[in-house]
Amino acid sequence: MEFPYAEPFKIKSIENIKRSTLVQRKQWIKEAQYNLFNLKSDQIFIDLLTDSGTGSMSDNQWAEIMKGDEAYAGSRSFDLLKTNVQRITGYKYLIPTHQGRAAENVLFSALVKEGDVVPGNSHFDTTKGHIEFRKAKAIDCTIDEASDTSVFHPFKGNIDLNKLEKVFKTYPKENIPMLIMTVTCNTAGGQPVSMKNIRETSELCQSYGIPLFFDGARFAENAYFIKKREDAYKHKTIKDIVLEMFSYGDGMTMSAKKDGLVNMGGFIATNDENIYNKATVFAIMYEGFITYGGMSGRDMGALAIGLDEATEFDYLESRVEQVQYLGRKLMAAGVPVQQPIGGHAIYLDANKFVPTIPRDQYRAQALAVELYIVGGIRAVEIGTILADRDPETGNNRYPDLELVRLAIPRRTYTNNHMDYVAAVIEQVYQTRHEAKTGYEIIYEAPILRHFTVKLRKI
Ligand SMILES: *Cc1c(COP(=O)(O)O)cnc(C)c1O
């Protein structure tokens, strides 16, 4: 007989979370002006706002924290991190940064200039922000299947090579400083990129002389999907798959708050000495000396261990399969979710879930608020509020999809928590026809309004 699945770790330290009543939550969310970012974490039972920096560290990581070497220059913890980054990614040069967007800031300061274009597969929003801030343009070359939630494709993060070649043919080489390959593709819902696509994209980049950089925030989860879905890699270890993935690029930026299994940190790694030299100038200006760059020694030590743990199959299986577990439960109950389920989050399709709420009353936000009121679960709206207004007309931009994202922190909740989340969502789904009205905005910032928006119930 086959025994049930069980996690490859046990719990050494716990953090209590608070239950609350329906009456309390109704009051708290009203005080928060129906913006979930305004809630205090003690007012939340299960926090699925993000998987960024919210995971749990292991005993070995905490042990390394005690051993942290806080020397300004030449710290042992830096050496440990560099050794592990070299072994795991194959990249020789390392610049630590305080988080992922700082790595983007340093690298792009060295490479991206006004008028440039940077092709990629749905750039992450901070990546796009750092490109556009330099008056350059991010060009999305993701395959068309990515935007159709009803078709199954095992690698929806893939780059469309025809779209990419068109970019290479349209713009002069001097205006294409690099291609950015995001693994897994967060913007498309945590969808992976296949090894075949990485290899072919790399070949195309090489034939046009364009450097390929990875946005590696979720590189280990991407490697897990390659192992599970790409036949030739079935028997390879995650570490071998990771090494091969990165061998097709010139370097990477990393948000260590994801697959680094730490609460804060990031880095740039590259094999290109010239790019490394250019980037160190900006690293020193923006982040700190090159052997700490915005991280304390103890945090570099914890990251060194985290990278090793994140590239072990047993860990990745527990992580990704927990997300799939919740996804399967919801699908079995008929709840409309984006498919296939990605590596780090579930996306509820609010257009199908609450079509009775008018779009200009922010139906995805209304659904996210309802999940909080009913079950104390915090998710995040990825819909009209996030999409901001058209800067020219001042009208709301209505994206194709109105989503509510439930991002699962790493090694933090048990499957009992997932059962609870599924039960709450199922109950809200049962009563969805009662939802007729949503919210109106009473205050919003000119850009990135979703963080500070204030709403009123209609
Ligand atoms: C989170 C993330 C970033 C930015 O990293 P921060 O650590 O939040 O600054 C960049 N790219 C991707 C794909 C991410 O998920």
The ligand as an SDF file (V2000), in Angstrom:
LIG
                    3D

 15 15  0  0  0  0  0  0  0  0999 V2000
    9.9730   39.5870   -5.3260 C   0  0  0  0  0  0  0  0  0  0  0  0
   10.5140   39.6210   -6.6850 C   0  0  0  0  0  0  0  0  0  0  0  0
   11.4020   40.6230   -7.1010 C   0  0  0  0  0  0  0  0  0  0  0  0
   11.7970   41.7760   -6.2030 C   0  0  0  0  0  0  0  0  0  0  0  0
   12.4400   41.3480   -5.0610 O   0  0  0  0  0  0  0  0  0  0  0  0
   12.2880   42.0690   -3.6450 P   0  0  0  0  0  0  0  0  0  0  0  0
   13.1440   41.2320   -2.7660 O   0  0  0  0  0  0  0  0  0  0  0  0
   10.8530   42.0990   -3.2540 O   0  0  0  0  0  0  0  0  0  0  0  0
   12.8480   43.4540   -3.8120 O   0  0  0  0  0  0  0  0  0  0  0  0
   11.8820   40.5640   -8.3930 C   0  0  0  0  0  0  0  0  0  0  0  0
   11.4960   39.5880   -9.2350 N   0  0  0  0  0  0  0  0  0  0  0  0
   10.6470   38.6190   -8.8880 C   0  0  0  0  0  0  0  0  0  0  0  0
   10.2680   37.5520   -9.8530 C   0  0  0  0  0  0  0  0  0  0  0  0
   10.1200   38.5990   -7.6060 C   0  0  0  0  0  0  0  0  0  0  0  0
    9.2440   37.6460   -7.2630 O   0  0  0  0  0  0  0  0  0  0  0  0
  1  2  1  0
  2  3  1  0
  2 14  2  0
  3  4  1  0
  3 10  2  0
  4  5  1  0
  5  6  1  0
  6  7  2  0
  6  8  1  0
  6  9  1  0
 10 11  1  0
 11 12  2  0
 12 13  1  0
 12 14  1  0
 14 15  1  0
M  END
$$$$
